[in-house]
């Protein structure tokens, strides 16, 4: 993966992790029929990040899944530092 792809993947993981940390707020926003832009604004992410959040399956909110996402994000951060 090149630097641009790694940064993009990391931005998606960060969006998912932010959504998991604020799951109740994201859920309330989704139930209020907000659009992707509202989710992006709530989480401070891009449209791609908000789409990733809205497409996230519920099992990704489990503790084990969140730990896996955090581990992958940390691995990508390390990879970016070495590029």
Secondary structure as GFF3:
##gff-version 3
##sequence-region A 1 83
A	DSSP	alpha_helix	3	21	.	.	.	ID=ss1
A	DSSP	alpha_helix	23	31	.	.	.	ID=ss2
A	DSSP	alpha_helix	36	43	.	.	.	ID=ss3
A	DSSP	alpha_helix	47	55	.	.	.	ID=ss4
A	DSSP	three_ten_helix	58	61	.	.	.	ID=ss5
A	DSSP	alpha_helix	63	82	.	.	.	ID=ss6
###
